């Protein structure tokens, strides 16, 4: 068991879920993110000095406070957006346990009027349009209050904030003014895609200016997370190539006899595939064809009637 130094900073991470998603995760294959593992990876790379010495950190419970809001159905990008978000949140709660706390706000949507943008014209000289105004409520306020409360009550020696939202600036100012708490800022953006908010940067003791894709890729939750007597599965639409994975899964379900048996087989190394994990072979056309060919041979050997090959896999 790794020993912890007595002078290690008691650390807690505060994550703006909205900022993290739109800065690093939207449309990626890495949305099934273990946020504690990610922040642990990043903190290892941070060298913060106190009294001329690098000071390590240790997480306090809960290690992560995560601020988010449920998607509204009318604004969901796809049919499964709401269920995918719920599965992800439940997986975080189940996998991280007492190390994780989720604080939920809500989205407010209402009709509003806005100026149409026209190049070279002031807003007052442009037409006004009827629009939907969508705002996340309570999440930003909750993040600020939670961080300030934890600092002022001496629960932590270091707060690490994952956001680039200027709304957090007043809380950072008060924490610096009224407590000795170290403030770390992780900006949830990819390299060369954005800049650090200067209002936040001026209050931080240290800043990590981006999150690397390889850090996110290495910080994924298990594809199957147990919660009580149930299992939470990573949504198929969150894999790199759902178009390849879904027909493979349907055939595996037919051959194995149930969805549960198919998922277990897909997520375990297969000796007949040189130890590869079948589900990882559903990320590219060539490996998916190899996998489907093996499944067809298996079905023929055991006298199982084959389905018609999926067009995508036979090109």
C-alpha positions in Angstrom: 0.0 0.0 0.0 1.4 3.4 -1.0 2.3 5.5 2.1 1.3 9.2 2.2 3.5 11.9 3.5 2.3 13.9 6.5 2.8 17.2 4.7 0.7 16.1 1.6 -2.0 18.6 0.7 -5.5 17.4 1.5 -7.0 17.8 -2.0 -10.5 17.8 -3.5 -11.4 18.2 -7.1 -14.4 20.3 -8.3 -15.5 19.5 -11.9 -17.7 21.7 -14.1 -19.3 18.8 -16.1 -20.7 21.1 -18.8 -17.3 22.7 -19.4 -15.5 19.4 -19.4 -17.9 17.8 -21.8 -17.9 20.6 -24.4 -14.2 21.3 -24.0 -12.9 17.7 -24.2 -15.5 15.0 -24.7 -18.2 16.0 -27.1 -18.3 13.7 -30.2 -15.3 11.7 -28.9 -15.1 8.0 -28.1 -14.0 8.7 -24.6 -17.1 10.0 -22.9 -17.2 7.0 -20.5 -14.7 8.9 -18.4 -13.4 8.0 -14.9 -13.0 11.6 -13.7 -11.1 10.6 -10.5 -8.5 8.6 -12.6 -8.1 11.5 -15.0 -7.5 14.1 -12.3 -5.1 11.7 -10.5 -3.1 11.4 -13.7 -2.9 15.2 -14.1 -2.0 15.9 -10.5 0.9 13.5 -10.7 2.4 15.9 -13.4 1.9 19.0 -11.2 4.9 20.3 -9.3 3.6 22.8 -6.7 6.2 24.2 -4.4 5.7 25.4 -0.8 8.7 26.8 1.2 11.0 25.8 -1.7 9.9 22.1 -1.7 7.5 20.2 -4.0 4.4 19.3 -2.0 2.5 16.1 -2.9 -1.2 15.7 -2.6 -3.6 13.2 -1.1 -7.3 13.0 -1.8 -9.9 13.5 0.9 -13.3 11.9 0.8 -15.1 12.7 -1.4 -12.2 13.1 -3.8 -14.3 14.5 -6.6 -17.4 16.8 -6.5 -19.0 16.7 -10.0 -21.5 19.4 -11.0 -23.9 18.7 -13.8 -27.5 18.9 -15.0 -29.8 16.4 -16.7 -30.4 16.9 -20.4 -33.8 18.2 -21.4 -35.6 15.9 -23.9 -36.6 18.7 -26.3 -32.9 19.7 -26.7 -31.4 16.1 -26.7 -29.1 15.6 -29.7 -30.2 12.0 -30.2 -32.9 9.6 -29.1 -30.6 7.9 -26.5 -28.9 11.1 -25.1 -30.9 11.1 -21.9 -30.5 7.4 -21.2 -26.8 7.6 -22.0 -26.2 10.4 -19.6 -28.2 8.6 -16.9 -26.1 5.4 -17.4 -22.9 7.4 -17.2 -23.9 9.2 -14.0 -25.0 5.9 -12.4 -21.7 4.3 -13.5 -19.7 7.0 -11.9 -21.6 6.7 -8.6 -21.3 3.0 -8.6 -17.7 2.7 -9.6 -16.3 5.6 -7.4 -18.5 5.1 -4.4 -17.8 7.4 -1.5 -14.9 9.0 -3.5 -17.5 10.8 -5.6 -20.3 13.2 -5.1 -22.6 14.5 -7.8 -24.4 17.8 -7.4 -27.1 18.3 -9.9 -28.5 21.6 -11.2 -31.1 21.9 -14.0 -31.6 23.4 -17.4 -34.1 26.2 -17.9 -35.5 26.7 -21.4 -37.8 29.6 -22.4 -38.6 31.7 -25.5 -36.5 34.8 -25.9 -35.6 37.4 -28.5 -32.1 37.9 -29.8 -30.4 40.1 -32.4 -29.5 38.6 -35.7 -25.8 38.8 -36.4 -24.7 40.7 -39.5 -21.1 41.4 -40.3 -20.2 45.1 -40.0 -23.5 46.0 -38.2 -24.1 47.0 -34.6 -26.6 44.8 -32.8 -29.1 47.7 -32.5 -29.2 47.9 -36.4 -30.1 44.2 -36.8 -33.4 42.4 -36.8 -34.5 40.5 -33.7 -35.4 36.8 -33.8 -37.5 34.5 -31.7 -35.2 31.9 -30.2 -35.1 29.3 -27.4 -32.8 30.4 -24.5 -31.3 27.5 -22.7 -29.4 28.1 -19.5 -27.9 25.7 -16.9 -29.1 26.8 -13.4 -27.6 26.3 -10.0 -24.5 24.3 -11.1 -22.1 27.2 -11.3 -23.4 28.6 -8.0 -23.2 25.2 -6.3 -19.6 24.7 -7.5 -18.6 28.1 -6.1 -20.3 27.6 -2.8 -19.1 24.1 -2.3 -15.5 25.1 -3.0 -15.6 28.1 -0.7 -17.4 26.3 2.1 -14.8 23.4 2.0 -12.0 25.9 2.1 -13.3 28.2 4.8 -14.2 25.1 7.1 -10.6 23.8 6.6 -11.7 20.5 5.0 -9.0 20.8 2.4 -5.6 22.3 1.9 -5.9 22.4 -1.9 -8.9 22.7 -4.2 -8.5 21.7 -7.9 -11.1 23.3 -10.2 -11.8 21.8 -13.6 -13.4 24.7 -15.5 -12.7 27.7 -17.7 -15.9 29.6 -16.7 -15.3 33.2 -15.4 -18.4 32.8 -13.1 -16.0 31.0 -10.7 -13.7 34.0 -10.4 -15.4 35.7 -7.4 -15.2 32.4 -5.4 -11.5 32.0 -6.2 -10.9 35.6 -5.1 -12.6 35.0 -1.7 -10.8 31.7 -1.2 -7.4 33.4 -1.8 -8.4 36.4 0.4 -9.8 34.5 3.4 -8.0 31.1 3.5 -4.5 29.7 2.9 -6.0 27.1 0.6 -4.0 26.3 -2.6 -6.0 26.7 -5.8 -5.2 24.6 -8.8 -6.9 25.2 -12.1 -7.3 22.5 -14.8 -8.6 24.0 -18.0 -10.9 21.5 -19.8 -9.7 22.1 -23.3 -7.6 20.2 -25.9 -4.1 21.5 -26.7 -4.1 24.5 -29.2 -7.9 24.9 -29.1 -8.4 27.6 -26.5 -6.9 29.9 -24.0 -7.0 30.1 -20.2 -9.5 32.5 -18.8 -7.4 35.3 -17.4 -9.9 36.1 -14.7 -9.4 32.6 -13.3 -5.6 32.4 -13.9 -4.8 35.4 -11.8 -6.2 33.7 -8.7 -4.7 30.2 -9.2 -1.5 29.0 -7.6 -0.9 26.7 -10.5 -2.6 26.1 -13.9 -2.8 23.1 -16.2 -3.7 24.7 -19.6 -5.1 21.7 -21.4 -6.0 18.0 -21.0 -4.3 15.5 -23.4 -6.4 13.0 -25.4 -4.1 10.2 -24.2 -4.8 11.1 -20.6 -8.6 10.9 -21.3 -8.1 7.6 -23.2 -6.3 6.1 -20.3 -8.9 7.2 -17.8 -12.0 5.2 -18.9 -14.5 3.4 -16.7 -14.8 -0.4 -17.2 -17.3 -1.1 -19.9 -19.4 -3.0 -17.4 -19.9 -1.5 -13.9 -21.7 -3.4 -11.2 -24.3 -1.5 -9.1 -25.9 -3.6 -6.4 -27.4 -6.6 -8.3 -27.4 -4.9 -11.7 -24.8 -4.1 -14.3 -24.4 -0.7 -16.0 -23.1 -0.9 -19.6 -21.3 1.6 -21.6 -23.8 2.7 -24.3 -23.0 1.3 -27.8 -23.4 4.8 -29.2 -20.4 5.9 -27.1 -18.0 3.5 -28.8 -15.9 4.6 -31.7 -17.8 2.7 -34.4 -21.4 1.9 -33.3 -22.1 1.0 -36.9 -19.7 -2.0 -36.6 -20.4 -2.9 -33.0 -24.2 -3.2 -33.1 -24.4 -5.9 -35.8 -21.5 -7.8 -34.1 -23.4 -7.6 -30.8 -26.6 -8.8 -32.3 -24.9 -11.8 -33.8 -23.1 -12.5 -30.6 -26.4 -12.4 -28.7 -27.9 -14.8 -31.2 -25.0 -17.2 -30.9 -24.5 -16.9 -27.1 -28.2 -17.0 -26.3 -28.6 -13.7 -24.4 -27.5 -10.1 -24.3 -25.6 -10.6 -21.0 -23.6 -13.6 -22.4 -22.8 -11.6 -25.5 -21.6 -8.6 -23.6 -19.4 -10.8 -21.4 -17.9 -12.5 -24.4 -17.3 -9.2 -26.2 -15.4 -7.8 -23.2 -13.0 -10.8 -22.4 -9.8 -11.8 -24.2 -10.5 -14.6 -26.7 -7.8 -17.2 -27.2 -9.0 -17.9 -30.7 -8.4 -14.3 -31.6 -4.8 -14.2 -30.3 -5.9 -12.9 -27.0 -7.6 -9.8 -28.4 -10.8 -8.5 -26.7 -13.6 -8.8 -29.3 -15.2 -5.4 -28.6 -11.9 -3.6 -29.3 -11.9 -5.2 -32.8 -15.1 -3.3 -33.6 -13.3 0.0 -34.0 -12.0 -0.6 -37.6 -13.5 -2.2 -40.7 -10.6 -4.7 -41.2 -10.6 -6.0 -37.6 -14.4 -6.2 -37.5 -14.3 -8.4 -40.6 -11.8 -10.7 -38.9 -14.0 -10.9 -35.9 -17.2 -11.6 -37.9 -15.4 -14.3 -39.9 -14.4 -16.0 -36.7 -18.0 -15.8 -35.4 -19.3 -17.2 -38.7 -16.9 -20.2 -38.4 -17.9 -20.8 -34.8 -21.6 -20.7 -35.8 -21.1 -23.1 -38.6 -19.1 -25.5 -36.5 -21.8 -25.7 -33.9 -24.7 -25.9 -36.3 -26.1 -22.5 -35.7 -28.0 -20.8 -38.5 -26.2 -17.7 -39.7 -27.8 -14.3 -40.2 -27.1 -12.4 -43.4 -23.8 -10.7 -43.1 -24.0 -7.0 -42.4 -23.2 -5.0 -45.5 -20.7 -2.8 -43.7 -18.6 -5.9 -42.8 -18.6 -7.5 -46.2 -17.3 -4.7 -48.3 
